[in-house]
Amino acid sequence: MHIVVGPVLTRKGGYAFDSWTPERGLSLGFAYGRVEDAHYARKVEIRSGREGCSDKTIACSTVDEFVRCTGFQHSYQAA
């Protein structure tokens, strides 16, 4: 399964990252109270996507990169 992982963003309730797959579309991430926890969870998501057969994971560093990789036509911002 192809997955695109977004950067950690400030959200209401803390810090979160989103992910996108062609099959499920955009999945909003869980809001962590500490930025370190959000970064740790993002790293785990990136690593878990690479395990297995031919999975392709793209880890985006910026919102602009995430928008380009997912093909969103509307503006994507932190909630």
C-alpha positions as CSV (number, residue, x, y, z in Angstrom):
1,M,0.0,0.0,0.0
2,H,1.3,3.5,-0.9
3,I,1.3,5.9,2.0
4,V,2.2,9.6,2.3
5,V,3.1,10.8,5.8
6,G,2.8,14.6,6.5
7,P,4.9,16.8,8.8
8,V,4.1,17.3,12.5
9,L,1.7,20.3,12.8
10,T,0.3,22.3,15.7
11,R,-3.3,21.3,16.2
12,K,-6.1,22.0,18.7
13,G,-5.1,19.8,21.6
14,G,-1.5,19.5,20.7
15,Y,0.6,18.2,17.8
16,A,-0.3,15.8,15.0
17,F,0.6,14.5,11.6
18,D,-1.7,13.3,8.9
19,S,-1.3,10.5,6.4
20,W,-2.9,9.7,3.0
21,T,-3.3,6.6,1.0
22,P,-5.1,6.1,-2.4
23,E,-7.4,3.6,-0.8
24,R,-8.5,5.5,2.3
25,G,-7.7,9.1,1.4
26,L,-6.7,11.6,4.1
27,S,-6.5,10.3,7.7
28,L,-6.2,13.0,10.3
29,G,-3.7,12.1,13.0
30,F,-4.1,11.8,16.7
31,A,-3.3,15.0,18.7
32,Y,-0.4,14.4,21.1
33,G,0.2,16.7,24.0
34,R,3.9,16.8,23.5
35,V,5.7,17.5,20.2
36,E,8.2,14.8,21.0
37,D,5.5,12.2,21.2
38,A,4.1,13.3,17.8
39,H,7.5,13.1,16.2
40,Y,8.1,9.6,17.8
41,A,4.7,8.3,16.5
42,R,5.5,9.8,13.0
43,K,8.8,7.9,12.9
44,V,7.1,4.7,13.9
45,E,4.5,5.2,11.1
46,I,7.2,5.8,8.6
47,R,9.2,2.7,9.6
48,S,6.1,0.5,9.8
49,G,5.1,1.5,6.3
50,R,8.5,0.4,4.9
51,E,8.3,-3.1,6.5
52,G,6.8,-5.8,4.4
53,C,6.7,-6.4,0.7
54,S,6.6,-3.6,-1.8
55,D,5.0,-0.8,0.3
56,K,6.1,2.7,-0.6
57,T,6.2,5.3,2.1
58,I,6.8,9.0,1.3
59,A,7.7,11.1,4.4
60,C,7.0,14.8,3.7
61,S,8.9,17.5,5.6
62,T,6.6,20.4,4.7
63,V,2.9,21.0,4.2
64,D,3.7,22.1,0.6
65,E,5.4,18.8,-0.1
66,F,2.5,16.8,1.5
67,V,0.0,18.7,-0.7
68,R,2.1,18.0,-3.9
69,C,2.4,14.3,-3.0
70,T,-1.3,13.8,-2.2
71,G,-2.6,15.8,-5.2
72,F,-4.9,18.0,-3.0
73,Q,-6.4,20.9,-5.0
74,H,-7.7,22.8,-2.0
75,S,-5.5,24.5,0.6
76,Y,-4.4,22.1,3.4
77,Q,-3.8,23.7,6.8
78,A,-3.4,22.7,10.4
79,A,-6.8,22.5,12.1
